[in-house]
Amino acid sequence: MNDGTSKKDGVEDHAWSHRKAVSRLTSSEHSMSNQRKKLIKTALEYDIIDIRSYRGYKGDLLIEFTTMHKDVVKAFQKIAEIMGFEVEVHINALLIYEIYCIFPSESIYELK
């Protein structure tokens, strides 16, 4: 099967074979915006597993929260939308909710 992920020597070239450490992810700016700081402070009031903040592939600024509690997702989604974030929620096979709060960066434009 040729899905574009194999090299000539037969070694598969998947994304997970080239993962970056969190410390090497592209940072957002030299200082974090007040909106993102406020959202992270608010998130610490809830039962969450983890928080990550980084720049997405289109230049948007993202904050990713993970939790196992559906009620936290609903409450947090409402708060983030009121604060002006676009929110996307995913649930993985382990029933862990991944909440992505997206804030467009004013210094980057999307390539079309």
Backbone atoms as SQL, in Angstrom:
CREATE TABLE atoms (id INTEGER PRIMARY KEY, chain TEXT, resi INTEGER, resn TEXT, atom TEXT, x REAL, y REAL, z REAL);
INSERT INTO atoms VALUES
  (1, 'A', 1, 'MET', 'N', 0.860, -1.189, 0.000),
  (2, 'A', 1, 'MET', 'CA', 0.000, 0.000, 0.000),
  (3, 'A', 1, 'MET', 'C', 0.889, 1.228, 0.000),
  (4, 'A', 2, 'ASN', 'N', 0.629, 2.132, -0.924),
  (5, 'A', 2, 'ASN', 'CA', 1.420, 3.348, -0.999),
  (6, 'A', 2, 'ASN', 'C', 0.549, 4.524, -0.591),
  (7, 'A', 3, 'ASP', 'N', 0.675, 4.957, 0.652),
  (8, 'A', 3, 'ASP', 'CA', -0.108, 6.087, 1.146),
  (9, 'A', 3, 'ASP', 'C', 0.736, 7.339, 1.290),
  (10, 'A', 4, 'GLY', 'N', 1.938, 7.320, 0.720),
  (11, 'A', 4, 'GLY', 'CA', 2.806, 8.492, 0.773),
  (12, 'A', 4, 'GLY', 'C', 3.597, 8.606, 2.055),
  (13, 'A', 5, 'THR', 'N', 3.560, 7.570, 2.900),
  (14, 'A', 5, 'THR', 'CA', 4.270, 7.652, 4.175),
  (15, 'A', 5, 'THR', 'C', 5.524, 6.779, 4.199),
  (16, 'A', 6, 'SER', 'N', 5.814, 6.068, 3.101),
  (17, 'A', 6, 'SER', 'CA', 6.973, 5.183, 3.092),
  (18, 'A', 6, 'SER', 'C', 8.112, 5.787, 2.292),
  (19, 'A', 7, 'LYS', 'N', 9.333, 5.530, 2.750),
  (20, 'A', 7, 'LYS', 'CA', 10.530, 5.946, 2.034),
  (21, 'A', 7, 'LYS', 'C', 10.985, 4.792, 1.144),
  (22, 'A', 8, 'LYS', 'N', 11.981, 5.020, 0.315),
  (23, 'A', 8, 'LYS', 'CA', 12.473, 3.981, -0.583),
  (24, 'A', 8, 'LYS', 'C', 13.006, 2.771, 0.166),
  (25, 'A', 9, 'ASP', 'N', 13.598, 2.961, 1.330),
  (26, 'A', 9, 'ASP', 'CA', 14.156, 1.845, 2.087),
  (27, 'A', 9, 'ASP', 'C', 13.101, 1.104, 2.904),
  (28, 'A', 10, 'GLY', 'N', 11.833, 1.472, 2.785),
  (29, 'A', 10, 'GLY', 'CA', 10.759, 0.763, 3.451),
  (30, 'A', 10, 'GLY', 'C', 10.449, 1.257, 4.853),
  (31, 'A', 11, 'VAL', 'N', 11.189, 2.213, 5.360),
  (32, 'A', 11, 'VAL', 'CA', 10.938, 2.746, 6.691),
  (33, 'A', 11, 'VAL', 'C', 9.823, 3.769, 6.597),
  (34, 'A', 12, 'GLU', 'N', 8.809, 3.574, 7.423),
  (35, 'A', 12, 'GLU', 'CA', 7.677, 4.500, 7.393),
  (36, 'A', 12, 'GLU', 'C', 8.051, 5.824, 8.030),
  (37, 'A', 13, 'ASP', 'N', 7.523, 6.889, 7.458),
  (38, 'A', 13, 'ASP', 'CA', 7.822, 8.244, 7.902),
  (39, 'A', 13, 'ASP', 'C', 6.539, 8.889, 8.396),
  (40, 'A', 14, 'HIS', 'N', 6.151, 8.589, 9.641),
  (41, 'A', 14, 'HIS', 'CA', 4.933, 9.144, 10.226),
  (42, 'A', 14, 'HIS', 'C', 5.263, 10.338, 11.102),
  (43, 'A', 15, 'ALA', 'N', 4.249, 11.116, 11.419),
  (44, 'A', 15, 'ALA', 'CA', 4.430, 12.301, 12.255),
  (45, 'A', 15, 'ALA', 'C', 5.010, 11.949, 13.605),
  (46, 'A', 16, 'TRP', 'N', 4.574, 10.826, 14.198),
  (47, 'A', 16, 'TRP', 'CA', 5.040, 10.503, 15.534),
  (48, 'A', 16, 'TRP', 'C', 6.508, 10.117, 15.582),
  (49, 'A', 17, 'SER', 'N', 7.120, 9.845, 14.434),
  (50, 'A', 17, 'SER', 'CA', 8.558, 9.548, 14.436),
  (51, 'A', 17, 'SER', 'C', 9.387, 10.824, 14.426),
  (52, 'A', 18, 'HIS', 'N', 8.733, 11.964, 14.289),
  (53, 'A', 18, 'HIS', 'CA', 9.431, 13.256, 14.243),
  (54, 'A', 18, 'HIS', 'C', 8.847, 14.234, 15.245),
  (55, 'A', 19, 'ARG', 'N', 8.296, 13.760, 16.352),
  (56, 'A', 19, 'ARG', 'CA', 7.680, 14.643, 17.349),
  (57, 'A', 19, 'ARG', 'C', 8.716, 15.576, 17.951),
  (58, 'A', 20, 'LYS', 'N', 8.244, 16.729, 18.359),
  (59, 'A', 20, 'LYS', 'CA', 9.091, 17.717, 19.014),
  (60, 'A', 20, 'LYS', 'C', 8.753, 17.762, 20.494),
  (61, 'A', 21, 'ALA', 'N', 9.739, 18.042, 21.294),
  (62, 'A', 21, 'ALA', 'CA', 9.492, 18.261, 22.714),
  (63, 'A', 21, 'ALA', 'C', 8.681, 19.542, 22.854),
  (64, 'A', 22, 'VAL', 'N', 7.875, 19.622, 23.893),
  (65, 'A', 22, 'VAL', 'CA', 7.049, 20.813, 24.103),
  (66, 'A', 22, 'VAL', 'C', 7.910, 22.069, 24.125),
  (67, 'A', 23, 'SER', 'N', 9.106, 21.970, 24.684),
  (68, 'A', 23, 'SER', 'CA', 9.983, 23.138, 24.753),
  (69, 'A', 23, 'SER', 'C', 10.431, 23.598, 23.380),
  (70, 'A', 24, 'ARG', 'N', 10.256, 22.767, 22.355),
  (71, 'A', 24, 'ARG', 'CA', 10.683, 23.134, 21.001),
  (72, 'A', 24, 'ARG', 'C', 9.524, 23.517, 20.085),
  (73, 'A', 25, 'LEU', 'N', 8.290, 23.503, 20.608),
  (74, 'A', 25, 'LEU', 'CA', 7.163, 23.957, 19.806),
  (75, 'A', 25, 'LEU', 'C', 7.291, 25.451, 19.550),
  (76, 'A', 26, 'THR', 'N', 6.815, 25.882, 18.405),
  (77, 'A', 26, 'THR', 'CA', 6.878, 27.290, 18.083),
  (78, 'A', 26, 'THR', 'C', 6.111, 28.093, 19.112),
  (79, 'A', 27, 'SER', 'N', 6.752, 29.077, 19.698),
  (80, 'A', 27, 'SER', 'CA', 6.071, 29.896, 20.709),
  (81, 'A', 27, 'SER', 'C', 5.212, 30.938, 20.023),
  (82, 'A', 28, 'SER', 'N', 4.361, 31.555, 20.792),
  (83, 'A', 28, 'SER', 'CA', 3.424, 32.501, 20.213),
  (84, 'A', 28, 'SER', 'C', 4.070, 33.856, 19.963),
  (85, 'A', 29, 'GLU', 'N', 4.307, 34.595, 20.966),
  (86, 'A', 29, 'GLU', 'CA', 4.969, 35.873, 20.861),
  (87, 'A', 29, 'GLU', 'C', 5.948, 35.975, 22.015),
  (88, 'A', 30, 'HIS', 'N', 6.545, 37.135, 22.179),
  (89, 'A', 30, 'HIS', 'CA', 7.507, 37.295, 23.256),
  (90, 'A', 30, 'HIS', 'C', 6.823, 37.433, 24.611),
  (91, 'A', 31, 'SER', 'N', 5.548, 37.770, 24.614),
  (92, 'A', 31, 'SER', 'CA', 4.793, 37.799, 25.865),
  (93, 'A', 31, 'SER', 'C', 3.371, 37.335, 25.571),
  (94, 'A', 32, 'MET', 'N', 2.745, 36.717, 26.532),
  (95, 'A', 32, 'MET', 'CA', 1.410, 36.162, 26.362),
  (96, 'A', 32, 'MET', 'C', 0.361, 37.271, 26.497),
  (97, 'A', 33, 'SER', 'N', -0.663, 37.196, 25.664),
  (98, 'A', 33, 'SER', 'CA', -1.725, 38.197, 25.702),
  (99, 'A', 33, 'SER', 'C', -2.530, 38.073, 26.991),
  (100, 'A', 34, 'ASN', 'N', -3.165, 39.169, 27.358),
  (101, 'A', 34, 'ASN', 'CA', -3.983, 39.173, 28.568),
  (102, 'A', 34, 'ASN', 'C', -5.172, 38.221, 28.474),
  (103, 'A', 35, 'GLN', 'N', -5.742, 38.074, 27.245),
  (104, 'A', 35, 'GLN', 'CA', -6.865, 37.155, 27.079),
  (105, 'A', 35, 'GLN', 'C', -6.450, 35.725, 27.405),
  (106, 'A', 36, 'ARG', 'N', -5.300, 35.310, 26.906),
  (107, 'A', 36, 'ARG', 'CA', -4.847, 33.941, 27.158),
  (108, 'A', 36, 'ARG', 'C', -4.462, 33.747, 28.618),
  (109, 'A', 37, 'LYS', 'N', -3.841, 34.743, 29.230),
  (110, 'A', 37, 'LYS', 'CA', -3.511, 34.646, 30.654),
  (111, 'A', 37, 'LYS', 'C', -4.775, 34.466, 31.491),
  (112, 'A', 38, 'LYS', 'N', -5.791, 35.262, 31.174),
  (113, 'A', 38, 'LYS', 'CA', -7.046, 35.198, 31.925),
  (114, 'A', 38, 'LYS', 'C', -7.723, 33.841, 31.744),
  (115, 'A', 39, 'LEU', 'N', -7.693, 33.309, 30.524),
  (116, 'A', 39, 'LEU', 'CA', -8.307, 32.015, 30.260),
  (117, 'A', 39, 'LEU', 'C', -7.582, 30.898, 31.025),
  (118, 'A', 40, 'ILE', 'N', -6.277, 30.939, 31.065),
  (119, 'A', 40, 'ILE', 'CA', -5.506, 29.926, 31.797),
  (120, 'A', 40, 'ILE', 'C', -5.775, 30.027, 33.292),
  (121, 'A', 41, 'LYS', 'N', -5.823, 31.250, 33.826),
  (122, 'A', 41, 'LYS', 'CA', -6.135, 31.425, 35.251),
  (123, 'A', 41, 'LYS', 'C', -7.521, 30.874, 35.572),
  (124, 'A', 42, 'THR', 'N', -8.472, 31.109, 34.678),
  (125, 'A', 42, 'THR', 'CA', -9.827, 30.598, 34.868),
  (126, 'A', 42, 'THR', 'C', -9.835, 29.071, 34.835),
  (127, 'A', 43, 'ALA', 'N', -9.080, 28.486, 33.932),
  (128, 'A', 43, 'ALA', 'CA', -9.036, 27.028, 33.789),
  (129, 'A', 43, 'ALA', 'C', -8.510, 26.341, 35.039),
  (130, 'A', 44, 'LEU', 'N', -7.629, 27.013, 35.761),
  (131, 'A', 44, 'LEU', 'CA', -7.052, 26.422, 36.966),
  (132, 'A', 44, 'LEU', 'C', -8.085, 26.238, 38.076),
  (133, 'A', 45, 'GLU', 'N', -9.241, 26.881, 37.926),
  (134, 'A', 45, 'GLU', 'CA', -10.322, 26.731, 38.893),
  (135, 'A', 45, 'GLU', 'C', -11.094, 25.421, 38.685),
  (136, 'A', 46, 'TYR', 'N', -10.881, 24.772, 37.533),
  (137, 'A', 46, 'TYR', 'CA', -11.624, 23.571, 37.166),
  (138, 'A', 46, 'TYR', 'C', -10.765, 22.322, 37.337),
  (139, 'A', 47, 'ASP', 'N', -11.420, 21.162, 37.306),
  (140, 'A', 47, 'ASP', 'CA', -10.739, 19.876, 37.406),
  (141, 'A', 47, 'ASP', 'C', -10.207, 19.496, 36.020),
  (142, 'A', 48, 'ILE', 'N', -8.987, 19.910, 35.731),
  (143, 'A', 48, 'ILE', 'CA', -8.368, 19.646, 34.435),
  (144, 'A', 48, 'ILE', 'C', -7.141, 18.756, 34.630),
  (145, 'A', 49, 'ILE', 'N', -6.727, 18.122, 33.546),
  (146, 'A', 49, 'ILE', 'CA', -5.556, 17.253, 33.571),
  (147, 'A', 49, 'ILE', 'C', -4.303, 18.025, 33.168),
  (148, 'A', 50, 'ASP', 'N', -4.427, 18.839, 32.103),
  (149, 'A', 50, 'ASP', 'CA', -3.239, 19.489, 31.549),
  (150, 'A', 50, 'ASP', 'C', -3.629, 20.739, 30.773),
  (151, 'A', 51, 'ILE', 'N', -2.639, 21.607, 30.590),
  (152, 'A', 51, 'ILE', 'CA', -2.782, 22.832, 29.789),
  (153, 'A', 51, 'ILE', 'C', -1.547, 22.949, 28.906),
  (154, 'A', 52, 'ARG', 'N', -1.761, 23.274, 27.620),
  (155, 'A', 52, 'ARG', 'CA', -0.649, 23.593, 26.723),
  (156, 'A', 52, 'ARG', 'C', -1.019, 24.856, 25.953),
  (157, 'A', 53, 'SER', 'N', -0.038, 25.695, 25.718),
  (158, 'A', 53, 'SER', 'CA', -0.248, 26.908, 24.942),
  (159, 'A', 53, 'SER', 'C', 0.798, 26.939, 23.834),
  (160, 'A', 54, 'TYR', 'N', 0.336, 27.138, 22.605),
  (161, 'A', 54, 'TYR', 'CA', 1.259, 27.140, 21.475),
  (162, 'A', 54, 'TYR', 'C', 0.626, 27.823, 20.273),
  (163, 'A', 55, 'ARG', 'N', 1.417, 28.005, 19.209),
  (164, 'A', 55, 'ARG', 'CA', 0.941, 28.593, 17.958),
  (165, 'A', 55, 'ARG', 'C', 0.572, 27.451, 17.018),
  (166, 'A', 56, 'GLY', 'N', -0.607, 27.536, 16.420),
  (167, 'A', 56, 'GLY', 'CA', -1.065, 26.525, 15.469),
  (168, 'A', 56, 'GLY', 'C', -0.404, 26.684, 14.114),
  (169, 'A', 57, 'TYR', 'N', -0.673, 25.751, 13.224),
  (170, 'A', 57, 'TYR', 'CA', -0.009, 25.762, 11.919),
  (171, 'A', 57, 'TYR', 'C', -0.424, 26.935, 11.039),
  (172, 'A', 58, 'LYS', 'N', -1.555, 27.574, 11.303),
  (173, 'A', 58, 'LYS', 'CA', -1.971, 28.750, 10.545),
  (174, 'A', 58, 'LYS', 'C', -1.559, 30.042, 11.237),
  (175, 'A', 59, 'GLY', 'N', -0.846, 29.930, 12.339),
  (176, 'A', 59, 'GLY', 'CA', -0.418, 31.119, 13.061),
  (177, 'A', 59, 'GLY', 'C', -1.337, 31.510, 14.194),
  (178, 'A', 60, 'ASP', 'N', -2.492, 30.836, 14.296),
  (179, 'A', 60, 'ASP', 'CA', -3.409, 31.126, 15.390),
  (180, 'A', 60, 'ASP', 'C', -2.790, 30.700, 16.719),
  (181, 'A', 61, 'LEU', 'N', -3.185, 31.377, 17.776),
  (182, 'A', 61, 'LEU', 'CA', -2.689, 31.048, 19.108),
  (183, 'A', 61, 'LEU', 'C', -3.663, 30.084, 19.751),
  (184, 'A', 62, 'LEU', 'N', -3.152, 28.974, 20.261),
  (185, 'A', 62, 'LEU', 'CA', -3.999, 27.938, 20.835),
  (186, 'A', 62, 'LEU', 'C', -3.665, 27.683, 22.287),
  (187, 'A', 63, 'ILE', 'N', -4.711, 27.359, 23.029),
  (188, 'A', 63, 'ILE', 'CA', -4.545, 26.835, 24.374),
  (189, 'A', 63, 'ILE', 'C', -5.330, 25.532, 24.380),
  (190, 'A', 64, 'GLU', 'N', -4.662, 24.462, 24.756),
  (191, 'A', 64, 'GLU', 'CA', -5.298, 23.149, 24.804),
  (192, 'A', 64, 'GLU', 'C', -5.444, 22.722, 26.262),
  (193, 'A', 65, 'PHE', 'N', -6.661, 22.383, 26.629),
  (194, 'A', 65, 'PHE', 'CA', -6.957, 21.900, 27.969),
  (195, 'A', 65, 'PHE', 'C', -7.446, 20.467, 27.845),
  (196, 'A', 66, 'THR', 'N', -7.081, 19.619, 28.790),
  (197, 'A', 66, 'THR', 'CA', -7.608, 18.261, 28.798),
  (198, 'A', 66, 'THR', 'C', -8.280, 17.996, 30.145),
  (199, 'A', 67, 'THR', 'N', -9.392, 17.268, 30.074),
  (200, 'A', 67, 'THR', 'CA', -10.156, 16.911, 31.273),
  (201, 'A', 67, 'THR', 'C', -10.903, 15.619, 31.003),
  (202, 'A', 68, 'MET', 'N', -11.360, 14.983, 32.051),
  (203, 'A', 68, 'MET', 'CA', -12.166, 13.774, 31.923),
  (204, 'A', 68, 'MET', 'C', -13.626, 14.036, 32.314),
  (205, 'A', 69, 'HIS', 'N', -13.970, 15.294, 32.554),
  (206, 'A', 69, 'HIS', 'CA', -15.289, 15.640, 33.078),
  (207, 'A', 69, 'HIS', 'C', -16.093, 16.445, 32.058),
  (208, 'A', 70, 'LYS', 'N', -17.201, 15.872, 31.611),
  (209, 'A', 70, 'LYS', 'CA', -18.047, 16.507, 30.604),
  (210, 'A', 70, 'LYS', 'C', -18.621, 17.835, 31.088),
  (211, 'A', 71, 'ASP', 'N', -18.964, 17.926, 32.369),
  (212, 'A', 71, 'ASP', 'CA', -19.524, 19.171, 32.893),
  (213, 'A', 71, 'ASP', 'C', -18.481, 20.298, 32.858),
  (214, 'A', 72, 'VAL', 'N', -17.215, 19.961, 33.037),
  (215, 'A', 72, 'VAL', 'CA', -16.136, 20.956, 32.930),
  (216, 'A', 72, 'VAL', 'C', -16.052, 21.465, 31.497),
  (217, 'A', 73, 'VAL', 'N', -16.203, 20.562, 30.540),
  (218, 'A', 73, 'VAL', 'CA', -16.135, 20.941, 29.126),
  (219, 'A', 73, 'VAL', 'C', -17.211, 21.962, 28.800),
  (220, 'A', 74, 'LYS', 'N', -18.440, 21.680, 29.197),
  (221, 'A', 74, 'LYS', 'CA', -19.560, 22.587, 28.896),
  (222, 'A', 74, 'LYS', 'C', -19.361, 23.965, 29.530),
  (223, 'A', 75, 'ALA', 'N', -18.986, 23.980, 30.799),
  (224, 'A', 75, 'ALA', 'CA', -18.787, 25.257, 31.491),
  (225, 'A', 75, 'ALA', 'C', -17.623, 26.026, 30.884),
  (226, 'A', 76, 'PHE', 'N', -16.537, 25.330, 30.642),
  (227, 'A', 76, 'PHE', 'CA', -15.349, 25.996, 30.132),
  (228, 'A', 76, 'PHE', 'C', -15.540, 26.487, 28.704),
  (229, 'A', 77, 'GLN', 'N', -16.267, 25.732, 27.899),
  (230, 'A', 77, 'GLN', 'CA', -16.549, 26.140, 26.524),
  (231, 'A', 77, 'GLN', 'C', -17.331, 27.454, 26.510),
  (232, 'A', 78, 'LYS', 'N', -18.308, 27.571, 27.378),
  (233, 'A', 78, 'LYS', 'CA', -19.120, 28.787, 27.455),
  (234, 'A', 78, 'LYS', 'C', -18.256, 29.991, 27.863),
  (235, 'A', 79, 'ILE', 'N', -17.402, 29.792, 28.862),
  (236, 'A', 79, 'ILE', 'CA', -16.522, 30.874, 29.331),
  (237, 'A', 79, 'ILE', 'C', -15.572, 31.317, 28.231),
  (238, 'A', 80, 'ALA', 'N', -14.950, 30.372, 27.545),
  (239, 'A', 80, 'ALA', 'CA', -13.977, 30.693, 26.498),
  (240, 'A', 80, 'ALA', 'C', -14.636, 31.446, 25.342),
  (241, 'A', 81, 'GLU', 'N', -15.841, 31.045, 24.970),
  (242, 'A', 81, 'GLU', 'CA', -16.546, 31.734, 23.884),
  (243, 'A', 81, 'GLU', 'C', -16.916, 33.158, 24.286),
  (244, 'A', 82, 'ILE', 'N', -17.315, 33.368, 25.532),
  (245, 'A', 82, 'ILE', 'CA', -17.613, 34.718, 26.014),
  (246, 'A', 82, 'ILE', 'C', -16.361, 35.595, 25.946),
  (247, 'A', 83, 'MET', 'N', -15.195, 34.988, 26.205),
  (248, 'A', 83, 'MET', 'CA', -13.929, 35.727, 26.187),
  (249, 'A', 83, 'MET', 'C', -13.409, 35.969, 24.766),
  (250, 'A', 84, 'GLY', 'N', -14.105, 35.463, 23.738),
  (251, 'A', 84, 'GLY', 'CA', -13.720, 35.727, 22.362),
  (252, 'A', 84, 'GLY', 'C', -12.898, 34.641, 21.694),
  (253, 'A', 85, 'PHE', 'N', -12.803, 33.477, 22.314),
  (254, 'A', 85, 'PHE', 'CA', -12.068, 32.367, 21.725),
  (255, 'A', 85, 'PHE', 'C', -12.998, 31.508, 20.889),
  (256, 'A', 86, 'GLU', 'N', -12.465, 30.965, 19.802),
  (257, 'A', 86, 'GLU', 'CA', -13.166, 29.923, 19.065),
  (258, 'A', 86, 'GLU', 'C', -12.825, 28.629, 19.792),
  (259, 'A', 87, 'VAL', 'N', -13.826, 27.781, 20.018),
  (260, 'A', 87, 'VAL', 'CA', -13.599, 26.576, 20.824),
  (261, 'A', 87, 'VAL', 'C', -13.950, 25.341, 20.004),
  (262, 'A', 88, 'GLU', 'N', -13.067, 24.353, 20.093),
  (263, 'A', 88, 'GLU', 'CA', -13.315, 23.061, 19.464),
  (264, 'A', 88, 'GLU', 'C', -13.030, 21.985, 20.500),
  (265, 'A', 89, 'VAL', 'N', -13.912, 21.007, 20.585),
  (266, 'A', 89, 'VAL', 'CA', -13.780, 19.948, 21.586),
  (267, 'A', 89, 'VAL', 'C', -13.677, 18.601, 20.883),
  (268, 'A', 90, 'HIS', 'N', -12.713, 17.806, 21.302),
  (269, 'A', 90, 'HIS', 'CA', -12.535, 16.445, 20.801),
  (270, 'A', 90, 'HIS', 'C', -12.538, 15.507, 22.003),
  (271, 'A', 91, 'ILE', 'N', -12.939, 14.271, 21.779),
  (272, 'A', 91, 'ILE', 'CA', -12.850, 13.248, 22.823),
  (273, 'A', 91, 'ILE', 'C', -12.077, 12.074, 22.239),
  (274, 'A', 92, 'ASN', 'N', -11.072, 11.608, 22.969),
  (275, 'A', 92, 'ASN', 'CA', -10.263, 10.517, 22.444),
  (276, 'A', 92, 'ASN', 'C', -10.782, 9.168, 22.942),
  (277, 'A', 93, 'ALA', 'N', -10.089, 8.101, 22.553),
  (278, 'A', 93, 'ALA', 'CA', -10.520, 6.739, 22.877),
  (279, 'A', 93, 'ALA', 'C', -10.511, 6.456, 24.378),
  (280, 'A', 94, 'LEU', 'N', -9.749, 7.212, 25.149),
  (281, 'A', 94, 'LEU', 'CA', -9.682, 7.021, 26.599),
  (282, 'A', 94, 'LEU', 'C', -10.700, 7.871, 27.350),
  (283, 'A', 95, 'LEU', 'N', -11.632, 8.478, 26.600),
  (284, 'A', 95, 'LEU', 'CA', -12.669, 9.360, 27.154),
  (285, 'A', 95, 'LEU', 'C', -12.082, 10.593, 27.823),
  (286, 'A', 96, 'ILE', 'N', -10.998, 11.080, 27.256),
  (287, 'A', 96, 'ILE', 'CA', -10.393, 12.329, 27.707),
  (288, 'A', 96, 'ILE', 'C', -10.811, 13.421, 26.728),
  (289, 'A', 97, 'TYR', 'N', -11.391, 14.476, 27.265),
  (290, 'A', 97, 'TYR', 'CA', -11.828, 15.597, 26.442),
  (291, 'A', 97, 'TYR', 'C', -10.644, 16.531, 26.198),
  (292, 'A', 98, 'GLU', 'N', -10.467, 16.916, 24.931),
  (293, 'A', 98, 'GLU', 'CA', -9.439, 17.881, 24.553),
  (294, 'A', 98, 'GLU', 'C', -10.159, 19.142, 24.089),
  (295, 'A', 99, 'ILE', 'N', -9.964, 20.223, 24.812),
  (296, 'A', 99, 'ILE', 'CA', -10.628, 21.491, 24.517),
  (297, 'A', 99, 'ILE', 'C', -9.590, 22.422, 23.904),
  (298, 'A', 100, 'TYR', 'N', -9.815, 22.818, 22.654),
  (299, 'A', 100, 'TYR', 'CA', -8.897, 23.719, 21.967),
  (300, 'A', 100, 'TYR', 'C', -9.534, 25.103, 21.911),
  (301, 'A', 101, 'CYS', 'N', -8.876, 26.069, 22.504),
  (302, 'A', 101, 'CYS', 'CA', -9.337, 27.455, 22.484),
  (303, 'A', 101, 'CYS', 'C', -8.419, 28.208, 21.537),
  (304, 'A', 102, 'ILE', 'N', -8.994, 28.748, 20.482),
  (305, 'A', 102, 'ILE', 'CA', -8.216, 29.338, 19.401),
  (306, 'A', 102, 'ILE', 'C', -8.448, 30.836, 19.375),
  (307, 'A', 103, 'PHE', 'N', -7.353, 31.570, 19.313),
  (308, 'A', 103, 'PHE', 'CA', -7.413, 33.023, 19.246),
  (309, 'A', 103, 'PHE', 'C', -6.539, 33.462, 18.074),
  (310, 'A', 104, 'PRO', 'N', -7.117, 34.117, 17.054),
  (311, 'A', 104, 'PRO', 'CA', -6.316, 34.505, 15.900),
  (312, 'A', 104, 'PRO', 'C', -5.198, 35.472, 16.285),
  (313, 'A', 105, 'SER', 'N', -4.016, 35.222, 15.758),
  (314, 'A', 105, 'SER', 'CA', -2.888, 36.122, 15.982),
  (315, 'A', 105, 'SER', 'C', -2.998, 37.286, 15.017),
  (316, 'A', 106, 'GLU', 'N', -2.825, 38.484, 15.523),
  (317, 'A', 106, 'GLU', 'CA', -2.910, 39.665, 14.665),
  (318, 'A', 106, 'GLU', 'C', -1.628, 39.884, 13.876),
  (319, 'A', 107, 'SER', 'N', -0.538, 39.218, 14.259),
  (320, 'A', 107, 'SER', 'CA', 0.735, 39.416, 13.584),
  (321, 'A', 107, 'SER', 'C', 0.972, 38.406, 12.472),
  (322, 'A', 108, 'ILE', 'N', 0.084, 37.439, 12.302),
  (323, 'A', 108, 'ILE', 'CA', 0.236, 36.378, 11.298),
  (324, 'A', 108, 'ILE', 'C', -1.036, 36.368, 10.460),
  (325, 'A', 109, 'TYR', 'N', -0.888, 36.096, 9.163),
  (326, 'A', 109, 'TYR', 'CA', -2.050, 35.950, 8.304),
  (327, 'A', 109, 'TYR', 'C', -2.072, 34.542, 7.756),
  (328, 'A', 110, 'GLU', 'N', -3.265, 34.063, 7.451),
  (329, 'A', 110, 'GLU', 'CA', -3.438, 32.719, 6.949),
  (330, 'A', 110, 'GLU', 'C', -3.106, 32.687, 5.463),
  (331, 'A', 111, 'LEU', 'N', -2.300, 31.727, 5.037),
  (332, 'A', 111, 'LEU', 'CA', -1.994, 31.557, 3.625),
  (333, 'A', 111, 'LEU', 'C', -3.152, 30.846, 2.946),
  (334, 'A', 112, 'LYS', 'N', -3.508, 31.303, 1.770),
  (335, 'A', 112, 'LYS', 'CA', -4.610, 30.682, 1.027),
  (336, 'A', 112, 'LYS', 'C', -4.116, 30.202, -0.302);
